[in-house]
Amino acid sequence: MQKQPLPFGSSKSTSPSTLGKSSVANDVTANNVLAVGELEHLAREWLFDCEYRQHSKSTLANRRLYLDKLIWFLESRNDTHCSLSQLRHFFAYLTTGHEKVGGRWGSEDTSQHRRCHFAYKPLRPSTVATYHRHIKAFFNWCVREEFLEVSPMTRIAPPVARADQIQPFTLEQVRSLILASKRTRNAERDQTIVRVLVDTGMRASELCSLKMEQLDLFGQRAIILGKGNKHRTVHFGSKTARMLRTYLKDEHRTPAETLIQADKNQYAGQPLTPNGLRQIIENLGKLAGLQAVRCSPHTLRHTFAVEFLRNGGDVFSLKEILGHSSLHMTNRYVALAQADIEKQQRRFAPGDRLGV
């Protein structure tokens, strides 16, 4: 039977008082090893603690997912405990699991594979690094709460996760995506997705969670709840506003419903997931015949950022629009835009066209 994910607010969860050091002591050896059963209880308590400390919903969901996967891995191997060795095997599995029969996370999870074709693809180093960061945070919490003396994660170095090379779409490629979206079975929705992403620089998760009450069509803006539970306002152009009105003309949405919804099988009418959004952009790229560029929502975010700078926008405004916590990431776009400006200036240098 498929293992249920770790819940929030379950009435059956173990209370902190019953998870005191006296009850955990039987499951923790002198080498700071957690029994798998106790790991599940502590994971649930950690999630409650994260919820109490006002972590964002996306952070909570991701941490629940990462711990679910760790527990699934341990139980699939019939491990009775979680130690340094098991954790090392888990992180090795993250990089090789796509090669296994049935893909990553087991052949029985076919419904998830239909939703997430990435089960058969290698995980990006940055994704493995994210697993490492959150699982390390869990074991650090166990140490702070005195369930462990030392975290086993202290001896597992994070993977090298070099920043992806930024390669935006050209405007011609964006036009091709929009034209391709007109030929899909949900043309108005898919055109809306492309136009909103390239006009606002939203993250995939932000667009998927955007509710109607956060959208102001007359003001041509949206209030986004981004990383770290921080709100910010983004604006979009008149063509995107017209496309939104066309898309919503025959759609009946309550203020609490999401703007973008799925349209397939049993998921029809439900909020579109980030994985579903990525698949839509990938399919549009194939339909448009685009090559030598990664077709993803994040590439549209890159495109917005670079075009913003090319057209005179400043880096401080861009940082706020993109929801970056520092200028470190934003400056990567500056370097790309400046290189492009230099190329254009050399190409159209007036002195070279004087004829003398």
SULHUZI-V109333 format. One record per pair of residues at least 4 apart in sequence whose C-alpha atoms are under 7 Angstrom apart, sorted by the first residue. I is the first residue (numbers start at 1). J is the second residue. D is the distance in whole Angstrom. If there is no record, write none. Layout:
[[I & J & D] [I & J & D]]
This chain:
[[5 & 68 & 6] [6 & 44 & 6] [6 & 64 & 6] [6 & 68 & 6] [8 & 48 & 7] [14 & 18 & 6] [14 & 19 & 7] [14 & 41 & 6] [15 & 19 & 7] [16 & 20 & 7] [18 & 23 & 7] [19 & 23 & 6] [19 & 24 & 6] [20 & 24 & 6] [21 & 25 & 6] [21 & 147 & 6] [24 & 28 & 6] [24 & 147 & 7] [27 & 34 & 6] [27 & 35 & 5] [28 & 32 & 6] [28 & 33 & 5] [28 & 34 & 5] [28 & 35 & 7] [29 & 33 & 5] [32 & 148 & 6] [32 & 149 & 6] [32 & 150 & 6] [33 & 81 & 7] [33 & 82 & 6] [33 & 83 & 5] [34 & 38 & 6] [34 & 39 & 6] [34 & 81 & 6] [34 & 82 & 5] [34 & 83 & 7] [35 & 39 & 6] [35 & 80 & 6] [35 & 81 & 4] [35 & 82 & 6] [36 & 40 & 6] [36 & 80 & 6] [36 & 81 & 5] [36 & 82 & 6] [37 & 41 & 7] [38 & 42 & 6] [39 & 43 & 6] [40 & 44 & 6] [41 & 45 & 6] [42 & 46 & 6] [43 & 47 & 6] [43 & 67 & 7] [44 & 48 & 6] [45 & 49 & 6] [46 & 50 & 6] [46 & 138 & 7] [47 & 51 & 6] [47 & 60 & 7] [48 & 52 & 6] [49 & 53 & 6] [50 & 54 & 7] [50 & 55 & 6] [51 & 55 & 6] [55 & 59 & 6] [55 & 60 & 7] [55 & 228 & 7] [56 & 60 & 6] [56 & 228 & 6] [56 & 229 & 5] [57 & 61 & 6] [58 & 62 & 6] [59 & 63 & 6] [60 & 64 & 6] [61 & 65 & 6] [62 & 66 & 6] [63 & 67 & 6] [63 & 134 & 6] [64 & 68 & 6] [65 & 69 & 6] [66 & 70 & 6] [66 & 131 & 6] [67 & 71 & 6] [68 & 72 & 6] [69 & 73 & 6] [70 & 74 & 6] [70 & 90 & 7] [71 & 75 & 6] [72 & 76 & 6] [73 & 77 & 6] [73 & 90 & 7] [74 & 78 & 6] [74 & 79 & 5] [75 & 79 & 6] [82 & 86 & 6] [82 & 87 & 7] [83 & 87 & 6] [83 & 152 & 6] [84 & 88 & 6] [84 & 152 & 5] [84 & 153 & 7] [85 & 89 & 6] [86 & 90 & 6] [87 & 91 & 6] [88 & 92 & 6] [89 & 93 & 6] [90 & 94 & 6] [91 & 95 & 7] [92 & 96 & 7] [93 & 97 & 5] [94 & 123 & 7] [94 & 128 & 7] [95 & 122 & 6] [95 & 123 & 6] [97 & 103 & 6] [97 & 104 & 4] [98 & 103 & 5] [98 & 104 & 5] [98 & 119 & 6] [98 & 120 & 4] [98 & 121 & 5] [98 & 122 & 6] [99 & 103 & 6] [99 & 120 & 7] [100 & 104 & 7] [101 & 107 & 7] [102 & 106 & 6] [102 & 107 & 4] [103 & 107 & 6] [103 & 119 & 5] [103 & 120 & 5] [104 & 119 & 5] [104 & 120 & 6] [105 & 109 & 7] [109 & 113 & 6] [110 & 114 & 6] [111 & 115 & 7] [112 & 116 & 6] [113 & 117 & 6] [113 & 119 & 6] [115 & 276 & 7] [116 & 275 & 6] [123 & 127 & 6] [123 & 128 & 7] [124 & 128 & 7] [125 & 129 & 6] [125 & 159 & 7] [125 & 160 & 7] [125 & 161 & 5] [126 & 130 & 6] [126 & 161 & 5] [127 & 131 & 6] [128 & 132 & 6] [129 & 133 & 6] [129 & 158 & 6] [129 & 159 & 6] [129 & 161 & 7] [130 & 134 & 6] [131 & 135 & 6] [132 & 136 & 6] [132 & 158 & 6] [133 & 137 & 6] [134 & 138 & 6] [135 & 139 & 6] [136 & 140 & 6] [136 & 153 & 6] [137 & 141 & 6] [138 & 142 & 6] [139 & 143 & 6] [139 & 151 & 5] [140 & 144 & 6] [140 & 151 & 6] [141 & 145 & 6] [142 & 146 & 6] [142 & 147 & 5] [142 & 148 & 6] [143 & 147 & 6] [143 & 148 & 5] [143 & 149 & 6] [143 & 150 & 6] [143 & 151 & 6] [166 & 302 & 7] [168 & 299 & 5] [168 & 300 & 7] [168 & 302 & 5] [168 & 303 & 5] [169 & 173 & 6] [169 & 174 & 6] [169 & 299 & 7] [169 & 300 & 7] [169 & 303 & 6] [170 & 174 & 6] [171 & 175 & 6] [172 & 176 & 6] [173 & 177 & 6] [174 & 178 & 6] [175 & 179 & 6] [176 & 180 & 6] [176 & 288 & 6] [177 & 181 & 6] [177 & 284 & 6] [177 & 285 & 6] [177 & 288 & 6] [178 & 182 & 7] [178 & 191 & 6] [178 & 194 & 7] [180 & 284 & 6] [180 & 287 & 6] [180 & 288 & 5] [181 & 187 & 5] [181 & 190 & 5] [181 & 191 & 5] [181 & 284 & 6] [182 & 187 & 5] [182 & 191 & 7] [183 & 187 & 6] [186 & 190 & 6] [187 & 191 & 6] [188 & 192 & 6] [188 & 247 & 5] [189 & 193 & 6] [189 & 247 & 6] [190 & 194 & 6] [191 & 195 & 6] [192 & 196 & 6] [192 & 243 & 6] [192 & 244 & 6] [193 & 197 & 6] [194 & 198 & 6] [195 & 199 & 6] [195 & 240 & 6] [196 & 200 & 6] [196 & 236 & 7] [196 & 240 & 6] [197 & 201 & 5] [197 & 202 & 6] [197 & 300 & 6] [197 & 301 & 6] [198 & 300 & 5] [198 & 301 & 6] [198 & 303 & 7] [198 & 304 & 5] [199 & 236 & 5] [199 & 237 & 7] [199 & 304 & 6] [200 & 234 & 6] [200 & 235 & 6] [200 & 236 & 6] [200 & 304 & 7] [201 & 300 & 7] [201 & 301 & 4] [201 & 304 & 5] [201 & 305 & 7] [201 & 322 & 6] [202 & 206 & 6] [202 & 207 & 6] [202 & 301 & 6] [202 & 322 & 7] [203 & 207 & 6] [203 & 298 & 7] [203 & 301 & 7] [204 & 208 & 6] [204 & 274 & 6] [204 & 277 & 7] [204 & 297 & 6] [205 & 209 & 6] [205 & 274 & 5] [206 & 210 & 6] [206 & 224 & 7] [206 & 225 & 7] [206 & 226 & 6] [208 & 260 & 6] [208 & 271 & 7] [208 & 272 & 6] [208 & 273 & 6] [208 & 274 & 6] [209 & 258 & 6] [210 & 214 & 7] [210 & 224 & 7] [210 & 258 & 5] [210 & 259 & 6] [211 & 215 & 7] [211 & 255 & 7] [211 & 256 & 6] [211 & 257 & 5] [211 & 258 & 4] [211 & 259 & 5] [212 & 255 & 5] [212 & 256 & 6] [212 & 257 & 6] [212 & 258 & 6] [212 & 259 & 6] [213 & 255 & 5] [213 & 256 & 6] [214 & 222 & 6] [214 & 223 & 5] [215 & 221 & 6] [215 & 222 & 5] [215 & 223 & 7] [216 & 220 & 6] [216 & 221 & 5] [216 & 222 & 6] [217 & 221 & 7] [217 & 241 & 6] [220 & 235 & 6] [220 & 236 & 6] [220 & 237 & 7] [220 & 241 & 6] [221 & 233 & 7] [221 & 234 & 6] [221 & 235 & 4] [221 & 236 & 6] [222 & 233 & 6] [222 & 234 & 5] [222 & 235 & 6] [223 & 231 & 7] [223 & 232 & 6] [223 & 233 & 5] [223 & 234 & 7] [224 & 231 & 5] [224 & 232 & 5] [224 & 233 & 6] [225 & 229 & 6] [225 & 230 & 6] [225 & 231 & 5] [225 & 232 & 7] [226 & 230 & 5] [226 & 231 & 6] [226 & 323 & 7] [234 & 321 & 6] [236 & 240 & 6] [236 & 241 & 7] [237 & 241 & 6] [238 & 242 & 6] [239 & 243 & 6] [240 & 244 & 6] [241 & 245 & 6] [242 & 246 & 6] [243 & 247 & 6] [244 & 248 & 6] [245 & 249 & 6] [253 & 257 & 6] [258 & 271 & 6] [260 & 271 & 6] [260 & 272 & 6] [261 & 269 & 5] [261 & 270 & 5] [261 & 271 & 4] [261 & 272 & 5] [262 & 267 & 6] [262 & 268 & 5] [262 & 269 & 6] [262 & 270 & 6] [262 & 271 & 6] [262 & 272 & 5] [263 & 267 & 7] [263 & 268 & 4] [263 & 269 & 6] [264 & 268 & 5] [272 & 276 & 6] [272 & 277 & 7] [273 & 277 & 6] [274 & 278 & 6] [275 & 279 & 6] [276 & 280 & 6] [277 & 281 & 6] [278 & 282 & 6] [278 & 296 & 6] [278 & 297 & 6] [279 & 283 & 6] [280 & 284 & 6] [281 & 285 & 6] [281 & 295 & 6] [281 & 296 & 5] [281 & 297 & 7] [282 & 286 & 6] [282 & 295 & 5] [282 & 296 & 6] [283 & 287 & 6] [284 & 288 & 6] [285 & 289 & 6] [285 & 290 & 5] [285 & 295 & 6] [286 & 290 & 6] [294 & 299 & 7] [295 & 299 & 6] [296 & 300 & 7] [297 & 301 & 6] [298 & 302 & 6] [299 & 303 & 6] [300 & 304 & 6] [301 & 305 & 6] [302 & 306 & 6] [303 & 307 & 6] [304 & 308 & 6] [305 & 309 & 6] [305 & 318 & 7] [305 & 333 & 7] [306 & 310 & 6] [306 & 333 & 6] [306 & 337 & 6] [307 & 311 & 6] [308 & 312 & 7] [308 & 313 & 5] [309 & 313 & 5] [309 & 314 & 6] [309 & 337 & 6] [310 & 337 & 6] [314 & 318 & 6] [315 & 319 & 6] [315 & 330 & 7] [316 & 320 & 7] [317 & 321 & 6] [318 & 322 & 6] [319 & 323 & 6] [319 & 324 & 5] [319 & 327 & 6] [319 & 330 & 6] [320 & 324 & 6] [327 & 331 & 6] [330 & 334 & 7] [331 & 335 & 6] [332 & 336 & 7] [333 & 337 & 6] [334 & 338 & 6] [335 & 339 & 6] [336 & 340 & 6] [337 & 341 & 6] [338 & 342 & 6] [339 & 343 & 6] [340 & 344 & 6] [341 & 345 & 6] [342 & 346 & 6] [343 & 347 & 6] [344 & 348 & 6] [345 & 349 & 6] [350 & 354 & 7]]
